[in-house]
Amino acid sequence: MQDGPRLLVAAALGKIIEPFLRQSMSGATVRIAEDKEAVERAVSDRLRFDVVVADLTWNDYAIEYSFDGLDVLDILRSARRQAPVIFAAQGHGIERDHLDEAVDQPEVVGIYRKATGPQPLVEAVDIAVRGGNLMGPQFPPSDSPHDIPRIHKYFSKGKGVTAARLAGAIASGRAVNHETLASSAHVGYDTAAKLVDYLGPLIRDRGEHSCELKMTPEVVYRWCGEHARYILSWCRRNGHDDIAARVRATPRPPEGSPGASTGFPGPEGG
């Protein structure tokens, strides 16, 4: 009879790490959920998990714009099955926005960096089971400078909510000009025409556009594209489902590029 910790691993390539976890965590119950539906089934099951390990950005290019670790956290909350959550991060720059929000969440006990190999993950689970938080150089939190405004905080208050809808309409591929932006974001034309006023301050304050250069709609559109994964994630988790799905296909990135994720490392850390 198993009497060890009950662990849910929510990751598209979770089965890669499953044998190592079972071997290293004697008596543990390990359940792998490789997609959204599997996560929902696992969370709604009778079994309650002691720890959840989830990919921060999902390791499947086909769904990385529609599901991620923050969605896993939402599923846990909706089912009232909160548990200590460890987010597994690749360490790519495209994860930074997700990471900034993740470390602010009360259920999140820390970040496991996949590049460190599988053994630190076992140690991280053990720390979480004992009620601790992942700390120290082995488990670094977000590396964003403290004085950089977080996108999720900006979107969550005041005119940031409208800014989020404008950004979501652009990131989803629905908007190409003021007219289509107003229509897809369900805002007035005058609001759409003030796109720079809504998102420009955030972009400047984050240091993502030089103060010496004019802020233009083109700059904002480009910024929304660069942050599309996170913008769409925030929208679908905050009641903006109508603009949270992409409508424009994006070519698959070449193998070995930051967008071509390799998932959890194997037992040798590869």
Backbone bond lengths (Angstrom), bond angles and torsions (degrees), N, CA, C in turn:
res aa  C-N    CA-C-N  psi(-1)  N-CA   C-N-CA  omega(-1)  CA-C   N-CA-C  phi
1 M - - - 1.474 - - 1.522 109.71 -
2 Q 1.316 116.15 132.43 1.451 119.83 -178.50 1.522 109.90 -80.60
3 D 1.327 115.28 131.19 1.468 119.78 179.33 1.518 111.40 -129.56
4 G 1.319 117.42 14.29 1.451 122.05 179.32 1.512 111.10 -86.61
5 P 1.315 116.82 -170.68 1.470 121.06 -179.43 1.518 111.84 -66.46
6 R 1.324 115.04 151.11 1.466 121.66 177.61 1.525 106.82 -102.22
7 L 1.326 115.37 115.70 1.466 121.71 -170.65 1.517 110.87 -119.08
8 L 1.324 115.87 129.48 1.461 121.89 171.66 1.520 108.37 -106.11
9 V 1.324 116.58 125.06 1.463 122.40 175.10 1.520 107.45 -109.44
10 A 1.318 116.50 110.11 1.459 122.39 -178.33 1.523 108.42 -103.65
11 A 1.314 116.43 99.63 1.467 121.37 -176.88 1.516 108.88 -162.61
12 A 1.307 116.24 141.59 1.458 120.64 -178.32 1.523 111.84 -59.46
13 L 1.320 116.90 -33.40 1.463 121.51 -179.42 1.526 110.71 -113.76
14 G 1.332 116.16 34.30 1.456 120.68 -177.26 1.512 114.32 -61.77
15 K 1.325 117.61 -27.28 1.465 119.49 -177.96 1.526 112.40 -66.74
16 I 1.322 116.83 -17.30 1.466 119.58 177.40 1.521 110.45 -65.23
17 I 1.321 116.28 -40.09 1.459 120.86 -177.21 1.517 112.31 -90.67
18 E 1.338 118.18 -12.82 1.469 121.44 -174.66 1.532 113.86 -56.41
19 P 1.350 120.22 -49.36 1.471 118.94 -179.07 1.533 112.80 -59.29
20 F 1.319 116.27 -39.88 1.468 119.65 -179.84 1.524 110.72 -64.50
21 L 1.339 117.07 -42.79 1.461 120.35 179.92 1.517 111.03 -63.66
22 R 1.322 117.63 -43.52 1.457 120.79 -179.49 1.529 111.35 -64.07
23 Q 1.321 116.00 -38.25 1.454 120.34 179.66 1.523 111.63 -71.86
24 S 1.337 116.79 -37.35 1.456 121.14 -174.63 1.524 113.50 -84.47
25 M 1.337 116.80 -22.24 1.465 121.18 -176.03 1.527 108.92 -117.72
26 S 1.308 115.45 77.95 1.454 122.00 -177.28 1.525 110.64 -58.65
27 G 1.342 115.29 130.27 1.454 119.86 178.38 1.509 114.59 84.64
28 A 1.321 117.64 -4.55 1.467 120.44 -178.79 1.523 110.84 -77.37
29 T 1.325 115.79 150.62 1.455 122.53 170.41 1.519 107.05 -98.85
30 V 1.317 117.48 116.54 1.464 122.42 -177.28 1.525 108.84 -115.35
31 R 1.316 116.27 121.98 1.459 120.52 176.84 1.515 108.79 -119.18
32 I 1.322 116.08 132.56 1.456 122.27 -178.40 1.529 108.80 -105.27
33 A 1.321 116.70 131.59 1.469 122.40 175.48 1.519 107.35 -124.52
34 E 1.328 116.17 115.20 1.464 120.56 -170.65 1.525 114.48 -99.27
35 D 1.324 117.89 -3.24 1.457 120.36 177.12 1.518 109.22 -154.28
36 K 1.316 116.17 177.12 1.464 120.81 -175.63 1.520 111.82 -58.93
37 E 1.325 117.20 -44.99 1.452 120.65 -177.57 1.530 110.70 -63.26
38 A 1.336 116.51 -39.26 1.464 120.14 179.20 1.528 111.21 -67.05
39 V 1.333 116.23 -36.88 1.470 119.45 176.72 1.526 109.79 -63.64
40 E 1.323 116.78 -44.92 1.463 120.48 -179.65 1.523 111.28 -62.45
41 R 1.337 117.12 -40.08 1.470 119.95 178.31 1.520 110.92 -65.33
42 A 1.317 115.87 -43.51 1.461 119.53 -178.33 1.526 111.57 -64.24
43 V 1.318 116.37 -41.76 1.465 120.15 -177.18 1.527 111.28 -71.91
44 S 1.330 117.43 -32.24 1.462 120.25 -178.77 1.528 112.66 -83.76
45 D 1.314 117.50 -8.39 1.461 121.82 179.25 1.529 110.32 -68.05
46 R 1.316 115.81 168.81 1.471 120.04 -178.47 1.519 111.89 -67.83
47 L 1.322 116.11 -28.57 1.457 120.20 -177.63 1.525 111.13 -70.30
48 R 1.314 115.76 128.82 1.470 120.93 173.35 1.517 108.69 -99.57
49 F 1.323 115.01 138.34 1.460 119.56 -175.51 1.522 111.14 -94.78
50 D 1.325 114.48 144.04 1.465 120.51 177.24 1.521 110.96 -82.61
51 V 1.324 115.96 -31.84 1.465 121.82 -179.25 1.524 108.30 -146.26
52 V 1.331 116.15 142.53 1.466 121.99 174.23 1.516 108.46 -119.55
53 V 1.317 116.41 126.75 1.465 122.32 173.73 1.524 106.67 -109.35
54 A 1.317 117.00 122.87 1.465 120.15 -176.54 1.520 110.92 -133.41
55 D 1.335 115.26 139.80 1.465 119.57 170.46 1.519 108.88 -57.50
56 L 1.304 116.94 133.46 1.458 120.21 177.39 1.522 110.31 -70.09
57 T 1.312 116.49 -50.62 1.463 121.00 170.03 1.512 106.20 -113.66
58 W 1.321 115.63 131.76 1.466 120.43 -169.31 1.514 111.98 -66.50
59 N 1.315 116.15 138.56 1.456 122.34 -173.53 1.525 112.98 -87.80
60 D 1.306 115.20 52.75 1.459 120.28 177.56 1.520 106.17 -153.52
61 Y 1.332 116.35 111.69 1.463 119.38 -174.43 1.523 112.28 -59.30
62 A 1.335 116.85 -28.67 1.462 120.05 -176.97 1.522 112.23 -67.45
63 I 1.337 117.53 -24.37 1.470 119.35 -176.01 1.524 113.44 -124.75
64 E 1.317 118.26 7.15 1.462 118.95 -174.35 1.530 112.94 -66.28
65 Y 1.341 116.72 -17.58 1.458 120.02 176.10 1.530 111.89 -91.58
66 S 1.317 117.62 -0.95 1.461 120.11 -175.40 1.525 114.18 -127.86
67 F 1.338 118.54 -5.66 1.463 120.66 -179.25 1.518 108.98 -159.84
68 D 1.335 116.23 138.92 1.458 120.66 178.30 1.524 109.57 -155.92
69 G 1.321 115.82 -175.63 1.453 120.02 -177.12 1.511 114.32 -63.59
70 L 1.319 117.47 -30.73 1.458 120.04 177.67 1.528 110.68 -67.75
71 D 1.331 117.54 -28.49 1.460 120.94 172.55 1.528 110.29 -67.73
72 V 1.334 116.73 -38.34 1.469 120.16 176.31 1.520 109.82 -59.02
73 L 1.313 116.37 -44.42 1.463 120.79 178.15 1.519 110.94 -60.43
74 D 1.324 117.48 -40.41 1.460 121.43 177.36 1.532 111.67 -63.25
75 I 1.331 116.87 -40.35 1.467 120.94 178.75 1.530 110.16 -62.48
76 L 1.316 117.21 -42.49 1.463 121.11 177.47 1.522 110.83 -60.73
77 R 1.311 116.43 -43.03 1.464 120.18 -178.72 1.523 111.22 -67.61
78 S 1.324 116.65 -43.65 1.462 120.40 -178.34 1.524 111.29 -62.31
79 A 1.332 116.11 -34.89 1.463 120.95 179.86 1.529 112.18 -86.27
80 R 1.321 116.33 -1.68 1.469 121.86 -176.28 1.530 111.09 56.34
81 R 1.317 113.68 40.99 1.467 120.99 178.68 1.528 110.08 -118.54
82 Q 1.323 116.21 42.39 1.454 119.35 -178.87 1.534 110.74 -58.41
83 A 1.312 114.19 143.43 1.460 122.71 177.37 1.517 107.44 -151.29
84 P 1.326 118.08 161.32 1.462 119.00 174.41 1.529 110.17 -57.21
85 V 1.315 116.15 131.71 1.462 121.01 -176.68 1.520 109.93 -115.23
86 I 1.324 115.29 131.11 1.466 122.66 171.85 1.518 106.78 -110.49
87 F 1.325 117.01 122.17 1.457 119.56 176.54 1.525 109.10 -93.56
88 A 1.318 114.70 133.19 1.458 121.46 177.88 1.517 108.71 -97.70
89 A 1.311 116.75 121.03 1.466 122.06 -174.53 1.520 110.97 -115.98
90 Q 1.326 115.27 142.96 1.461 121.29 175.95 1.520 111.67 -76.08
91 G 1.331 116.12 -31.80 1.450 120.18 -177.05 1.503 113.81 98.60
92 H 1.352 117.83 5.27 1.460 120.96 177.93 1.526 110.66 -77.12
93 G 1.333 116.02 154.65 1.454 120.85 178.71 1.515 113.40 -61.69
94 I 1.355 117.09 -28.14 1.457 119.65 -178.19 1.527 111.87 -67.69
95 E 1.319 117.79 -11.80 1.464 121.39 179.01 1.522 112.70 -89.25
96 R 1.309 117.72 -8.97 1.463 120.00 -169.05 1.525 112.65 -59.76
97 D 1.330 117.97 -42.74 1.463 120.22 -179.14 1.531 110.93 -62.59
98 H 1.343 116.08 -43.44 1.469 120.26 177.02 1.531 110.25 -62.08
99 L 1.326 114.88 -41.79 1.461 120.10 -178.02 1.519 111.34 -64.39
100 D 1.326 116.77 -39.86 1.464 120.75 179.23 1.526 111.27 -58.59
101 E 1.333 116.28 -40.38 1.465 119.38 178.50 1.526 110.90 -75.73
102 A 1.319 116.74 -40.65 1.467 120.93 -175.23 1.521 112.56 -57.62
103 V 1.330 116.62 -45.08 1.469 119.06 -174.99 1.527 112.25 -71.16
104 D 1.331 117.57 -10.42 1.463 121.40 177.19 1.528 112.69 -88.24
105 Q 1.323 117.84 -7.68 1.463 121.07 -173.74 1.528 110.94 -87.76
106 P 1.339 117.45 135.08 1.466 120.61 -174.39 1.522 114.31 -64.71
107 E 1.351 118.26 -27.90 1.467 119.79 -178.91 1.526 112.63 -77.54
108 V 1.323 116.69 -17.24 1.464 120.88 -173.67 1.528 109.79 -82.79
109 V 1.332 115.30 117.54 1.468 120.13 -177.51 1.521 112.24 -93.41
110 G 1.324 116.92 -9.49 1.455 118.27 176.78 1.513 112.95 160.03
111 I 1.330 114.52 179.06 1.458 122.93 -177.00 1.530 109.56 -118.27
112 Y 1.317 115.28 128.20 1.458 122.01 174.40 1.520 108.55 -101.06
113 R 1.304 116.78 124.71 1.471 121.18 179.98 1.523 109.33 -91.55
114 K 1.310 116.42 118.71 1.462 121.36 -174.06 1.526 112.96 -60.59
115 A 1.328 115.73 -29.97 1.463 119.51 -177.84 1.522 112.67 -64.62
116 T 1.326 117.88 -16.11 1.472 120.54 -179.08 1.516 112.04 -81.41
117 G 1.333 118.36 -4.06 1.448 121.14 179.48 1.518 112.56 92.43
118 P 1.328 116.84 175.75 1.467 120.44 -173.30 1.529 115.60 -77.84
119 Q 1.337 118.32 -27.47 1.470 119.21 -175.27 1.532 112.79 -60.99
120 P 1.335 119.97 -43.30 1.468 119.02 176.50 1.524 113.50 -59.32
121 L 1.336 117.99 -27.00 1.459 119.71 177.44 1.519 110.29 -66.02
122 V 1.331 117.23 -41.94 1.468 120.72 177.04 1.521 109.98 -61.26
123 E 1.326 116.13 -42.47 1.464 120.24 178.38 1.531 110.56 -64.47
124 A 1.335 116.46 -38.93 1.463 120.42 179.84 1.523 111.11 -64.06
125 V 1.334 116.56 -42.70 1.464 120.15 178.57 1.518 110.55 -62.69
126 D 1.315 116.79 -41.58 1.466 120.59 179.24 1.528 111.13 -62.14
127 I 1.325 117.11 -40.80 1.464 121.08 178.08 1.528 110.20 -63.43
128 A 1.338 115.88 -44.58 1.462 120.19 -178.47 1.523 111.63 -65.55
129 V 1.325 117.46 -40.59 1.465 121.51 179.15 1.522 110.55 -60.32
130 R 1.315 116.17 -35.78 1.469 120.65 -179.48 1.526 112.92 -84.04
131 G 1.349 115.95 5.81 1.462 119.86 175.66 1.508 115.06 86.88
132 G 1.321 117.19 14.20 1.461 120.12 -178.53 1.502 113.40 -96.40
133 N 1.312 115.52 174.96 1.463 123.44 175.67 1.519 109.36 -113.37
134 L 1.320 115.77 147.99 1.464 120.59 179.82 1.517 108.68 -77.66
135 M 1.299 115.93 121.57 1.456 120.50 -175.77 1.520 110.02 -137.89
136 G 1.321 116.09 174.05 1.449 121.44 176.24 1.513 112.70 84.53
137 P 1.330 116.40 176.40 1.467 121.01 -175.47 1.526 113.49 -63.78
138 Q 1.325 117.89 -22.46 1.461 119.96 -179.78 1.526 111.86 -72.35
139 F 1.330 116.87 -26.31 1.457 121.33 -178.11 1.526 109.96 -129.43
140 P 1.331 117.64 67.83 1.470 120.15 -178.32 1.520 111.88 -68.08
141 P 1.327 118.10 142.46 1.467 121.30 176.39 1.524 110.36 -79.33
142 S 1.306 116.72 -156.46 1.459 121.27 177.84 1.520 110.13 -60.24
143 D 1.343 115.74 141.45 1.460 119.39 179.75 1.519 112.31 -100.78
144 S 1.342 117.10 12.28 1.462 119.83 177.26 1.527 109.90 -69.44
145 P 1.315 118.62 137.30 1.471 120.71 175.95 1.520 110.62 -55.13
146 H 1.312 116.14 143.44 1.463 120.63 -175.78 1.531 112.71 -63.79
147 D 1.324 117.41 -26.87 1.461 119.27 -176.16 1.527 113.22 -90.49
148 I 1.324 118.02 6.08 1.459 121.53 178.26 1.528 108.91 -88.49
149 P 1.333 118.47 122.78 1.467 120.05 179.20 1.528 111.13 -58.49
150 R 1.318 115.44 137.26 1.462 121.04 178.04 1.524 109.25 -86.30
151 I 1.322 116.38 136.04 1.456 120.50 -177.61 1.521 110.86 -61.66
152 H 1.327 117.85 -42.56 1.462 119.51 -176.57 1.522 112.18 -64.69
153 K 1.310 117.84 -31.25 1.460 120.37 177.95 1.528 110.70 -74.95
154 Y 1.317 116.46 -39.00 1.467 120.68 179.16 1.530 110.49 -64.01
155 F 1.340 116.25 -41.69 1.455 121.03 -178.28 1.527 113.07 -69.80
156 S 1.313 117.28 -18.81 1.460 120.79 -168.84 1.517 114.87 -92.41
157 K 1.318 117.95 0.63 1.465 117.73 -176.96 1.525 110.86 -147.75
158 G 1.343 115.35 151.43 1.452 121.69 175.47 1.512 113.04 55.50
159 K 1.335 115.26 -136.79 1.460 119.53 -177.84 1.528 112.06 -72.95
160 G 1.340 116.04 -3.68 1.457 119.44 177.95 1.513 112.79 -63.47
161 V 1.339 117.36 -28.38 1.464 120.06 178.86 1.528 109.92 -65.25
162 T 1.340 116.72 -44.22 1.465 120.03 176.12 1.525 110.22 -66.22
163 A 1.315 116.87 -39.11 1.469 120.73 177.05 1.520 110.50 -58.75
164 A 1.334 116.77 -39.21 1.458 120.73 179.74 1.520 111.30 -64.92
165 R 1.340 117.21 -40.02 1.469 119.60 179.07 1.530 110.83 -66.52
166 L 1.315 116.40 -40.72 1.460 119.28 177.64 1.531 110.10 -63.48
167 A 1.328 116.07 -44.69 1.460 119.94 -179.98 1.515 111.14 -64.69
168 G 1.341 117.14 -39.16 1.457 120.76 179.77 1.515 112.38 -65.26
169 A 1.325 116.32 -40.12 1.464 119.93 179.03 1.525 110.71 -63.18
170 I 1.324 116.64 -36.81 1.466 120.57 178.58 1.528 110.39 -73.70
171 A 1.337 116.66 -47.57 1.465 121.09 -176.96 1.522 111.97 -62.14
172 S 1.325 116.56 -29.68 1.465 119.91 -178.64 1.522 112.53 -80.50
173 G 1.327 117.56 -10.66 1.451 121.10 -179.23 1.513 113.99 89.32
174 R 1.339 116.91 9.53 1.460 120.16 -178.07 1.525 113.34 -83.69
175 A 1.318 117.96 -20.68 1.466 120.85 -172.92 1.521 111.08 -117.61
176 V 1.337 114.88 135.54 1.466 120.20 176.46 1.527 111.81 -130.48
177 N 1.338 116.16 -8.27 1.465 120.69 178.27 1.524 107.64 -159.76
178 H 1.342 116.43 -178.87 1.463 119.22 -177.01 1.523 112.12 -60.93
179 E 1.318 117.00 -39.20 1.461 119.81 -178.09 1.526 112.08 -63.69
180 T 1.330 116.28 -51.40 1.463 119.05 -178.90 1.529 111.08 -70.00
181 L 1.316 116.94 -28.94 1.460 120.01 176.49 1.521 110.75 -65.78
182 A 1.333 116.88 -45.60 1.463 120.70 178.66 1.517 110.73 -62.64
183 S 1.322 116.90 -42.35 1.455 121.08 -177.58 1.520 112.04 -67.11
184 S 1.329 117.00 -48.08 1.466 120.24 -175.25 1.520 112.55 -74.20
185 A 1.337 117.64 -33.02 1.460 120.84 179.10 1.525 112.25 -85.21
186 H 1.348 116.62 -7.79 1.468 122.41 -178.57 1.529 110.73 58.31
187 V 1.323 114.58 50.70 1.462 121.37 175.50 1.528 107.62 -129.18
188 G 1.320 117.04 166.51 1.444 120.26 177.62 1.513 111.75 -70.11
189 Y 1.335 115.14 158.27 1.469 119.52 179.54 1.524 110.72 -59.32
190 D 1.326 117.09 -39.96 1.469 120.33 -179.45 1.523 111.27 -61.20
191 T 1.327 116.44 -36.39 1.468 120.26 177.83 1.520 110.31 -67.55
192 A 1.319 116.10 -44.83 1.468 119.85 178.70 1.527 111.10 -61.22
193 A 1.334 115.89 -36.88 1.465 120.17 -179.52 1.523 111.97 -68.86
194 K 1.337 116.32 -17.13 1.468 121.39 178.26 1.529 111.72 -97.69
195 L 1.313 116.10 24.89 1.458 122.17 -179.30 1.522 112.59 -49.10
196 V 1.331 115.81 -44.58 1.466 120.30 -178.77 1.530 111.22 -63.37
197 D 1.330 116.43 -36.54 1.465 119.83 179.53 1.528 111.27 -67.32
198 Y 1.315 116.64 -32.90 1.462 120.37 -177.63 1.530 112.76 -79.11
199 L 1.319 117.19 -40.64 1.463 119.86 -174.30 1.521 113.83 -110.26
200 G 1.320 117.54 -19.00 1.459 120.64 -179.60 1.517 114.37 -56.50
201 P 1.355 119.02 -46.82 1.472 119.53 -179.38 1.529 112.73 -59.42
202 L 1.325 117.03 -39.70 1.464 119.87 178.67 1.522 110.59 -63.65
203 I 1.314 116.49 -45.67 1.463 120.66 -178.12 1.530 110.63 -63.00
204 R 1.331 116.47 -44.05 1.470 119.77 179.29 1.523 111.35 -65.40
205 D 1.334 116.68 -46.29 1.459 120.22 -176.73 1.528 112.22 -65.37
206 R 1.316 116.28 -25.03 1.468 120.19 176.77 1.530 111.71 -83.73
207 G 1.332 116.91 -2.24 1.452 120.81 178.89 1.514 113.25 72.84
208 E 1.341 117.07 25.86 1.456 120.99 -177.16 1.535 112.57 -101.82
209 H 1.323 115.49 9.89 1.468 120.64 170.93 1.527 107.06 -156.78
210 S 1.296 115.84 133.69 1.456 120.68 -176.57 1.522 112.01 -62.30
211 C 1.321 115.20 136.70 1.465 120.46 176.88 1.523 111.54 -65.68
212 E 1.320 117.04 -19.03 1.455 121.20 -178.90 1.531 112.47 -82.54
213 L 1.315 116.22 -11.49 1.462 120.34 -178.20 1.521 110.48 -108.47
214 K 1.301 116.18 149.13 1.459 121.14 -179.56 1.522 110.69 -68.48
215 M 1.330 115.23 136.86 1.458 120.41 174.27 1.528 108.20 -83.33
216 T 1.308 118.16 124.12 1.459 122.95 -176.54 1.530 110.11 -126.42
217 P 1.332 117.38 163.42 1.467 119.50 175.05 1.528 112.32 -56.81
218 E 1.331 116.37 -34.33 1.464 119.25 179.63 1.520 111.16 -62.23
219 V 1.334 116.63 -38.62 1.466 120.98 177.85 1.527 110.13 -63.72
220 V 1.333 115.73 -42.83 1.461 120.14 -179.35 1.526 110.61 -65.34
221 Y 1.321 117.57 -43.71 1.462 120.64 178.57 1.525 110.73 -59.76
222 R 1.327 116.19 -43.94 1.461 119.40 179.63 1.529 110.75 -63.55
223 W 1.333 116.70 -41.76 1.471 121.27 179.32 1.527 110.92 -61.71
224 C 1.318 117.16 -42.16 1.465 120.87 179.31 1.528 111.12 -63.63
225 G 1.329 116.23 -36.00 1.453 119.26 176.51 1.515 112.13 -66.47
226 E 1.312 116.56 -41.16 1.461 121.08 -179.60 1.529 111.72 -65.80
227 H 1.316 117.11 -30.81 1.463 121.61 -177.76 1.527 111.92 -107.48
228 A 1.327 116.78 20.05 1.468 120.83 -171.52 1.518 112.95 -59.22
229 R 1.328 118.27 -42.25 1.470 119.81 -177.70 1.520 110.78 -56.12
230 Y 1.319 115.71 -46.81 1.460 118.00 -177.45 1.523 112.13 -75.02
231 I 1.318 117.89 -40.94 1.468 120.81 -179.57 1.528 110.41 -57.51
232 L 1.332 116.97 -45.71 1.457 120.15 179.78 1.526 111.18 -67.52
233 S 1.323 116.47 -35.60 1.464 120.25 176.12 1.524 110.59 -61.46
234 W 1.322 116.35 -47.21 1.469 119.76 -179.51 1.527 109.88 -62.23
235 C 1.315 117.21 -42.15 1.464 120.19 -177.71 1.525 111.71 -63.20
236 R 1.319 118.37 -46.49 1.468 119.25 -176.35 1.525 112.02 -70.20
237 R 1.314 117.40 -22.17 1.467 120.40 179.32 1.523 112.98 -93.49
238 N 1.321 116.48 -1.20 1.456 119.62 -176.13 1.530 112.40 -130.41
239 G 1.317 116.29 33.24 1.451 121.02 171.31 1.507 116.73 81.83
240 H 1.338 117.69 19.20 1.465 120.78 -179.85 1.522 110.45 -119.40
241 D 1.321 116.20 46.82 1.465 121.34 -176.89 1.527 112.77 -60.33
242 D 1.330 117.35 -26.22 1.460 119.90 -176.22 1.522 113.23 -66.44
243 I 1.322 117.25 -18.61 1.469 119.73 179.00 1.528 112.14 -123.15
244 A 1.328 116.68 10.26 1.465 120.00 -171.38 1.519 113.99 -90.65
245 A 1.322 118.13 -6.25 1.459 120.33 -179.92 1.518 110.27 -106.89
246 R 1.312 116.77 137.39 1.458 120.94 179.90 1.519 110.96 -71.55
247 V 1.314 115.14 143.96 1.460 120.48 178.49 1.517 111.13 -118.26
248 R 1.323 116.03 6.13 1.463 120.00 -177.63 1.511 108.43 -128.59
249 A 1.308 116.75 124.20 1.454 120.75 -178.16 1.516 110.35 -69.86
250 T 1.318 114.91 147.05 1.455 121.35 178.02 1.519 108.68 -122.77
251 P 1.338 119.08 133.01 1.470 120.37 -178.61 1.528 111.09 -59.68
252 R 1.323 115.73 145.66 1.460 120.51 176.01 1.520 109.67 -64.54
253 P 1.357 117.16 136.30 1.458 119.30 179.33 1.522 111.32 -71.52
254 P 1.332 117.90 155.10 1.456 120.36 179.07 1.516 111.16 -63.59
255 E 1.320 117.15 152.80 1.456 121.28 175.52 1.523 109.81 -58.31
256 G 1.336 115.15 136.73 1.453 119.81 178.73 1.506 113.98 92.37
257 S 1.355 117.65 -11.05 1.462 120.10 178.59 1.507 109.00 -80.88
258 P 1.370 118.80 160.97 1.464 121.19 -179.60 1.508 113.10 -55.53
259 G 1.332 119.36 -29.32 1.455 120.97 -179.03 1.512 113.50 -79.77
260 A 1.349 117.23 -13.09 1.458 120.60 -179.96 1.508 108.74 -97.70
261 S 1.318 116.33 83.50 1.458 122.62 -172.38 1.516 111.46 -69.25
262 T 1.320 116.19 146.30 1.453 121.58 179.58 1.508 112.65 -107.11
263 G 1.314 118.52 0.31 1.464 120.88 174.66 1.502 113.17 77.68
264 F 1.338 116.36 -160.77 1.457 121.46 -179.76 1.515 110.08 -66.09
265 P 1.334 118.10 147.71 1.457 120.13 176.11 1.519 110.08 -73.41
266 G 1.306 115.84 152.87 1.460 119.09 174.23 1.512 110.86 -77.18
267 P 1.321 118.25 -176.42 1.451 121.56 -177.24 1.522 114.47 -56.59
268 E 1.332 116.47 -23.43 1.461 119.48 179.14 1.530 111.72 -93.61
269 G 1.346 116.27 3.82 1.457 119.87 178.30 1.495 114.03 86.99
270 G 1.356 118.52 7.23 1.453 120.75 -178.43 1.490 112.55 -89.71
